[in-house]
Amino acid sequence: MAVTKIWKVKDRLDTTIEYAVNGEKTEEKLYVSGINCIPDTALQEMRNTKKQFFKTTGIQCFHGVQSFVKGEVTPEQAHEIGIKLAEELWGDKFQVVVSTHLNTDNLHNHFVLNSVSFLDGKRFCNTKKDYATMRKASNKLCEEYGLSVLKQEEKYNKYATSSLYKELMKDSIDYAIENAKDYNEFIKILQDLDYIVTDKNNTLSIRREPYKRNTRIERQFGNNYSKESIYKRILETQPEYPYSPDPYLLVNRSYERYNNEKQKHLQFKGSISYLIFHYEKLLGINIEIVSKPNITKMTPDLIQAIKKMDEFSKQVRFVCKNNINTEQELLDYQKLTYEKINPLKSERENLWKKLKRAKTEDEKKTIESEIIEISKKITPLTEEIKHCDNILKRLEKIKTFELCQRLENEQRQFEKEKEKEKMKKERVR
């Protein structure tokens, strides 16, 4: 059985896409796909469609969810069903990002649907008929995959819908905490996700239409969601920075190790680690090395810069640890990693099916423990594949950059020769 829901998002298309494709919830974006767009460039593609038809204002997108009963589907099945549902409903006219979140007991798909059609520029209108069509198509796919289906509309599971609403709410709060630099931005992110926020008497409550009753998040989700805990968690998510009640944080991180690694690998020209370092500045992504601790405000730009530098450091450690020096060695390593991860995923897929057939609670707990153990093995392999993909993308950028540089140099040389030829002719005259 799958519960479906869809609602409009009036602004912040970028926030909605980021929320849907969150790597921690989608196993490092393993379960993210695009319909009529590429997930990595979906934001720009959707914006380009709006600009093409002069419809950049108003509703930016529609955010849909399809949530499955605990233990009924595997991550692979859930994502496959989500893709088929999106293709059937919107695949002929709209750009859609489809992602499967694995961070809750109920696996669920997210759909970010561009509000403007790339085909004819018409806006998507989410009527009751559209919602009924979505639910009917979802039920049909569930039947095809052997899942339970609620046959009669009057028996539509209100409890499941409410449960999904609370799951998404908790998900949204966690996302806002992870991406906010302070409490005010935390509130703004929730509002961007279409929540109505009430902050009174040291109590934080939120709701989203069409629900009319506020949910006190501390009462609903526990002490970890009190205002004091949220303040602390927001500060703790600042990369590599200790928690402090002071709005100005001491930047005491040492960059010496990073700098030493950089100098060490610059001598190995032609290696991937050399290229990673060498082109940081040329590509406009160089991070200045800080020699002394100082007091600085944690701005979003600073946070992004440090996260980017952390990612580069991880990539360097990855290629050094595995002695990868050429693009071919990187491709070979990636292939070997896929050969390791695919059997584990197949084994986990079988365990999900076995869990569905389990009859006793003890049997279910045993199978769930086995799934958790296999997932622990899959996660680091997924991380390595992610490193390979990111480095390959950077190498492509580097090649493109070098090509552009070469063409620019050739153009400048051509212009110089042309100017010399012109001056010669003038002297002859």
Secondary structure, DSSP 4 states (H G I P E B T S, - for coil): -EEEEEEEE-S-HHHHHHHHT-TTTTTTTTTEEEESS-GGGHHHHHHHHHHHTT--SS--EEEEEEEE-TTSS-HHHHHHHHHHHHHHHHTTT--EEEEEE-SSSS-EEEEEEESB-TTT-PBP---HHHHHHHHHHHHHHHHHTT------GGG--HHHHHHHHHHHHHHHHHHHHHH-SSHHHHHHHHHHTT-EEEEETTEEEEE-TT--S-EEHHHHH-GGGSHHHHHHHHHHTSTT----SSSSEEE----HHHHHHHHHHHTSTTSHHHHHHHHHHHTT---PPP-S-EEE---HHHHHHHHHHHHHHHHHHHHHHTT--SHHHHHHHHHHHHHHHHHHHHHHHHHHHHHHH--SHHHHHHHHHHHHHHHHHHHHHHHHHHHHHHHHHHHHHHHHHHHHHHHHHHHHHHHHHHHHHHHHHHHH-
